[in-house]
Amino acid sequence: MKKEELAAHLGACLQTLPPEELPTGLRMIHGKVRDVMDLGQELLITTTDRISAFDRVLTTVPCKGEVLNTLSLFWFGSCADIVPHHVLEEVSPRTVRVAKCEVLPFEVVVRGYLTGSAWRDYQAGKDISGIRLAPGMRFNQKFPVPLITPSTKEGAGAHDRPVSRGEILASGKVGAAVWEKVEQASQALFRRGSEMAARRGLILVDTKYEFGLRGRTLMLVDEIHTPDSSRYWYSDTWEKLFNSGEPQRELDKEYLRQWLLARGWKGDGPAPEIPDDVRTEVAWRYITAWQTITGKNFSPRGQDAVGEARLLAQAIGRKAGAGA
């Protein structure tokens, strides 16, 4: 796909699924980016074109939902030998049918470099999820060993809060044995993602993982190694830019965060209106990430909101028929 083709998709973004096209009484949960339909022991998860930053939903980005969903499927398949995932079926380019899990109340961010919110906390003299870093570290410096920095999962309108391993275990919400598996899986996933990204000329800088339990089995849920959940840099210019103290070449939604920060907005108060050229630039970075990571050309196949809802209604009907 070419960047100039994106303008035609600006008015066709999927903001949310129209309830009138879905079965009556269907329980639906609206997350920041995903619409989730509860089918009992399974879920249908539709990745919309909504985009959030600083825990606030701001606007829509063309093709974003399809990019995130299909890229997650690529990564789930590439990492299935490390930890099981919850995906049962690809229903459409935007939607997957998944096994319902008891999602852990903490998410894991694995950080390979001192950047983003970790750098801002370090500059302010704060620990990073309970980890005290050595003095004298530089912006975008690589850690000798990637850090595991958990955070809470807050509800809509609230900011997630960094927590330490000790706080998680003291809370009693996750047992020590389960959390040890989470940490081991997170490090292994980050290694795999870093190795695969390196072969495509990218650095996987940091990324977020979410886990759940299906009975006693730990499962990877939500998304993996997407531009929403991960930070990517180009590897060929990292050393030169680091040595000169310049910003890295990014391939993720950090562009949008920096655009917002430049206007003095960090998530509180009214958000600035995001113009179409910024929405298009964000979309192009998502698509470029997809094409670079997969080595394929991205060609949109997603339905509009009504078409997607009708596909889901058919899938729900088939599920109900199979269970009858």
C-alpha positions as CSV (number, residue, x, y, z in Angstrom):
1,M,0.0,0.0,0.0
2,K,1.2,3.5,-0.8
3,K,0.8,6.5,1.6
4,E,-1.2,8.6,-0.8
5,E,-3.9,5.9,-0.9
6,L,-4.7,6.5,2.7
7,A,-6.7,9.7,2.2
8,A,-9.5,7.7,0.6
9,H,-9.8,5.7,3.9
10,L,-10.1,8.7,6.3
11,G,-13.8,8.7,6.2
12,A,-14.3,4.9,6.4
13,C,-12.8,4.2,9.8
14,L,-14.5,1.9,12.2
15,Q,-15.3,3.9,15.3
16,T,-17.5,1.2,16.9
17,L,-19.8,-1.6,15.9
18,P,-23.5,-0.6,15.3
19,P,-25.6,-2.4,17.9
20,E,-28.6,-2.6,15.7
21,E,-26.7,-5.0,13.4
22,L,-25.9,-7.4,16.2
23,P,-28.1,-10.0,18.0
24,T,-30.4,-8.5,20.6
25,G,-29.1,-9.0,24.2
26,L,-25.5,-9.5,23.2
27,R,-23.2,-8.5,26.0
28,M,-20.6,-6.1,24.7
29,I,-17.6,-4.4,26.4
30,H,-16.0,-1.3,24.8
31,G,-12.3,-1.0,25.6
32,K,-10.0,1.8,24.4
33,V,-9.5,0.2,21.1
34,R,-11.4,-3.1,21.1
35,D,-15.1,-4.1,21.1
36,V,-15.5,-7.4,22.9
37,M,-18.6,-9.6,22.6
38,D,-19.2,-12.2,25.3
39,L,-20.3,-15.6,24.0
40,G,-20.0,-17.5,27.3
41,Q,-16.8,-19.6,27.2
42,E,-15.5,-17.6,24.2
43,L,-15.2,-14.0,23.1
44,L,-15.3,-12.2,19.8
45,I,-12.8,-9.3,19.8
46,T,-13.0,-6.6,17.1
47,T,-10.1,-4.2,16.8
48,T,-11.5,-0.9,15.8
49,D,-9.7,2.1,14.3
50,R,-9.8,4.0,17.5
51,I,-6.5,5.2,18.8
52,S,-5.6,6.2,22.4
53,A,-2.7,8.0,24.0
54,F,-2.1,8.7,27.7
55,D,-5.0,6.4,28.4
56,R,-7.5,8.5,26.5
57,V,-9.3,7.6,23.2
58,L,-8.6,10.5,20.9
59,T,-9.7,9.8,17.3
60,T,-9.6,7.1,14.6
61,V,-6.7,6.1,12.3
62,P,-7.4,4.5,8.8
63,C,-6.8,0.8,8.6
64,K,-5.4,0.7,12.1
65,G,-7.7,-2.1,13.4
66,E,-6.9,-4.4,10.5
67,V,-3.2,-3.7,10.9
68,L,-3.2,-4.5,14.6
69,N,-5.3,-7.6,14.4
70,T,-3.5,-9.2,11.5
71,L,0.0,-8.3,12.9
72,S,-1.0,-9.8,16.2
73,L,-2.0,-13.0,14.4
74,F,1.4,-13.0,12.7
75,W,3.2,-12.7,16.1
76,F,0.9,-15.1,17.9
77,G,1.8,-17.7,15.4
78,S,5.5,-16.9,15.5
79,C,5.6,-17.3,19.3
80,A,3.1,-20.1,20.0
81,D,5.9,-22.4,21.0
82,I,6.8,-20.1,23.9
83,V,3.4,-19.7,25.6
84,P,-0.1,-20.6,24.4
85,H,-2.3,-17.8,23.2
86,H,-6.1,-17.3,23.4
87,V,-6.9,-17.1,19.6
88,L,-9.2,-19.8,18.3
89,E,-10.1,-18.4,14.9
90,E,-9.7,-15.4,12.6
91,V,-13.3,-14.3,11.9
92,S,-12.3,-11.3,9.7
93,P,-9.3,-9.1,9.2
94,R,-10.5,-7.1,12.2
95,T,-12.0,-9.8,14.4
96,V,-10.9,-13.0,16.2
97,R,-12.7,-15.6,18.2
98,V,-10.8,-16.3,21.4
99,A,-11.0,-18.5,24.5
100,K,-12.2,-16.6,27.5
101,C,-9.5,-16.4,30.2
102,E,-9.3,-15.0,33.7
103,V,-7.1,-12.0,32.7
104,L,-4.4,-11.1,35.2
105,P,-4.9,-7.6,36.7
106,F,-1.4,-6.5,35.8
107,E,0.3,-6.0,32.5
108,V,4.0,-6.4,31.8
109,V,6.2,-4.0,30.0
110,V,9.6,-5.3,29.0
111,R,12.1,-2.6,28.3
112,G,15.3,-3.0,26.4
113,Y,16.2,0.7,26.4
114,L,15.9,3.7,28.7
115,T,13.3,5.8,26.8
116,G,9.7,6.9,27.0
117,S,8.0,7.1,30.4
118,A,10.9,5.2,32.0
119,W,13.3,8.0,30.9
120,R,10.9,10.7,32.2
121,D,10.7,8.9,35.6
122,Y,14.5,8.4,35.6
123,Q,15.0,12.1,35.0
124,A,12.6,12.9,37.9
125,G,14.7,10.6,40.2
126,K,12.0,7.9,40.4
127,D,12.3,4.2,40.5
128,I,11.1,2.2,37.4
129,S,8.4,-0.2,38.8
130,G,10.5,-0.5,41.9
131,I,13.8,-0.8,40.1
132,R,16.5,1.7,41.0
133,L,18.7,2.4,38.0
134,A,22.3,3.3,38.1
135,P,23.2,7.0,38.0
136,G,24.5,8.6,34.8
137,M,22.5,6.7,32.3
138,R,21.7,8.4,29.0
139,F,18.5,8.9,26.9
140,N,17.8,5.8,24.8
141,Q,20.7,3.8,26.4
142,K,20.4,0.0,26.1
143,F,20.0,-2.0,29.3
144,P,22.5,-4.9,29.9
145,V,19.4,-7.1,30.5
146,P,15.8,-6.1,29.6
147,L,13.8,-4.8,32.5
148,I,10.4,-6.2,33.5
149,T,8.3,-3.3,34.6
150,P,4.7,-4.2,35.5
151,S,1.8,-1.8,35.8
152,T,-1.8,-1.9,37.0
153,K,-4.7,-2.1,34.6
154,E,-7.0,0.8,35.5
155,G,-10.5,1.4,34.3
156,A,-11.6,4.0,31.7
157,G,-10.4,7.5,32.4
158,A,-7.8,6.4,34.9
159,H,-4.0,6.2,34.3
160,D,-2.3,2.9,34.7
161,R,0.2,2.9,37.6
162,P,3.7,1.3,37.7
163,V,4.1,-1.3,40.4
164,S,6.9,-3.5,41.6
165,R,7.1,-7.2,41.6
166,G,6.9,-7.1,45.4
167,E,3.7,-5.0,45.3
168,I,2.1,-7.6,42.9
169,L,3.0,-10.5,45.2
170,A,1.9,-8.6,48.3
171,S,-1.5,-7.8,46.7
172,G,-2.4,-11.5,46.7
173,K,-4.0,-11.1,43.3
174,V,-1.3,-13.2,41.5
175,G,0.5,-16.1,43.1
176,A,4.3,-16.3,43.1
177,A,4.4,-19.4,40.9
178,V,2.1,-17.8,38.3
179,W,4.0,-14.5,38.3
180,E,7.3,-16.4,37.8
181,K,5.9,-18.0,34.7
182,V,4.7,-14.5,33.5
183,E,8.2,-13.1,33.9
184,Q,9.8,-16.1,32.2
185,A,7.4,-16.0,29.3
186,S,7.8,-12.2,28.9
187,Q,11.5,-12.4,28.7
188,A,11.3,-15.3,26.2
189,L,8.7,-13.4,24.0
190,F,10.9,-10.3,24.1
191,R,13.9,-12.3,23.0
192,R,12.0,-13.8,20.1
193,G,10.5,-10.5,19.1
194,S,13.9,-8.8,19.2
195,E,15.5,-11.5,17.1
196,M,12.8,-11.4,14.4
197,A,12.7,-7.6,14.4
198,A,16.5,-7.5,14.0
199,R,16.3,-9.6,10.8
200,R,14.0,-6.9,9.4
201,G,16.3,-4.0,10.3
202,L,14.3,-3.0,13.4
203,I,14.9,-2.8,17.2
204,L,12.1,-3.9,19.5
205,V,12.7,-1.3,22.1
206,D,10.0,-2.1,24.6
207,T,6.6,-3.8,24.5
208,K,3.5,-4.7,26.6
209,Y,2.2,-8.2,27.3
210,E,-1.0,-9.3,28.9
211,F,-1.7,-12.7,30.3
212,G,-4.6,-14.7,31.5
213,L,-5.4,-18.1,33.0
214,R,-7.5,-20.8,31.3
215,G,-7.9,-23.2,34.2
216,R,-4.3,-23.6,35.3
217,T,-2.8,-22.8,31.9
218,L,-1.1,-19.4,31.5
219,M,-2.1,-17.9,28.1
220,L,-1.0,-14.8,26.2
221,V,-4.0,-12.5,25.5
222,D,-4.9,-9.2,23.9
223,E,-2.1,-8.3,21.3
224,I,1.6,-8.8,20.8
225,H,4.4,-6.7,19.3
226,T,2.1,-4.3,17.5
227,P,2.8,-0.6,17.0
228,D,0.1,0.0,19.7
229,S,1.8,-2.1,22.3
230,S,5.5,-1.8,21.2
231,R,8.1,0.7,20.3
232,Y,10.3,0.1,17.3
233,W,13.4,1.9,16.1
234,Y,15.4,1.4,12.9
235,S,18.6,-0.4,13.8
236,D,20.9,1.0,11.1
237,T,20.9,4.5,12.6
238,W,20.5,3.7,16.4
239,E,24.2,4.0,17.3
240,K,24.9,7.2,15.4
241,L,21.7,8.9,16.8
242,F,22.4,7.6,20.4
243,N,26.0,8.9,20.3
244,S,24.9,12.3,19.1
245,G,22.0,12.5,21.6
246,E,19.4,12.8,18.8
247,P,15.9,11.2,18.8
248,Q,15.7,7.8,17.2
249,R,13.9,7.0,14.0
250,E,10.6,5.6,15.2
251,L,8.1,3.2,13.8
252,D,5.2,3.2,16.2
253,K,2.6,5.5,17.8
254,E,5.2,7.5,19.7
255,Y,4.9,10.0,16.9
256,L,1.3,10.8,18.1
257,R,2.5,11.0,21.7
258,Q,5.2,13.5,20.8
259,W,2.8,15.5,18.7
260,L,0.5,15.7,21.8
261,L,3.3,16.5,24.2
262,A,4.5,19.3,21.9
263,R,1.1,20.9,22.4
264,G,1.4,20.6,26.2
265,W,-1.1,17.7,26.5
266,K,-0.3,14.7,28.7
267,G,-3.7,13.2,29.1
268,D,-5.5,15.6,31.4
269,G,-8.1,18.2,30.3
270,P,-9.4,18.6,26.8
271,A,-7.3,16.9,24.1
272,P,-6.2,18.9,21.1
273,E,-8.1,18.2,17.8
274,I,-6.0,15.9,15.7
275,P,-5.9,17.0,12.0
276,D,-6.2,14.6,9.1
277,D,-2.6,14.9,8.1
278,V,-1.5,13.6,11.5
279,R,-4.1,10.8,11.4
280,T,-2.7,9.8,7.9
281,E,0.9,10.0,9.2
282,V,0.1,7.7,12.1
283,A,-1.7,5.3,9.8
284,W,1.3,5.2,7.5
285,R,3.6,4.4,10.3
286,Y,1.4,1.5,11.4
287,I,1.3,0.2,7.8
288,T,5.0,0.6,7.4
289,A,5.6,-1.4,10.6
290,W,3.3,-4.1,9.3
291,Q,5.0,-4.3,5.9
292,T,8.5,-4.2,7.4
293,I,7.9,-6.9,10.0
294,T,6.0,-9.3,7.8
295,G,7.9,-8.6,4.6
296,K,4.6,-8.4,2.7
297,N,2.5,-5.7,1.1
298,F,-0.4,-4.5,3.1
299,S,-3.7,-4.5,1.2
300,P,-6.8,-3.5,3.2
301,R,-9.5,-6.2,3.3
302,G,-11.6,-4.9,6.2
303,Q,-15.3,-4.3,6.1
304,D,-17.0,-1.0,7.1
305,A,-18.8,-0.9,10.5
306,V,-22.1,-2.3,9.1
307,G,-20.4,-5.0,7.1
308,E,-18.2,-6.1,10.0
309,A,-21.2,-6.3,12.4
310,R,-23.1,-8.5,9.9
311,L,-20.1,-10.8,9.6
312,L,-20.0,-11.1,13.4
313,A,-23.8,-11.7,13.6
314,Q,-23.3,-14.6,11.2
315,A,-20.4,-16.0,13.3
316,I,-22.5,-15.7,16.5
317,G,-25.4,-17.5,14.7
318,R,-23.0,-20.3,13.6
319,K,-21.7,-20.6,17.2
320,A,-25.3,-20.7,18.6
321,G,-26.3,-23.3,16.0
322,A,-23.2,-25.5,16.8
323,G,-24.1,-25.4,20.5
324,A,-27.8,-26.2,20.1
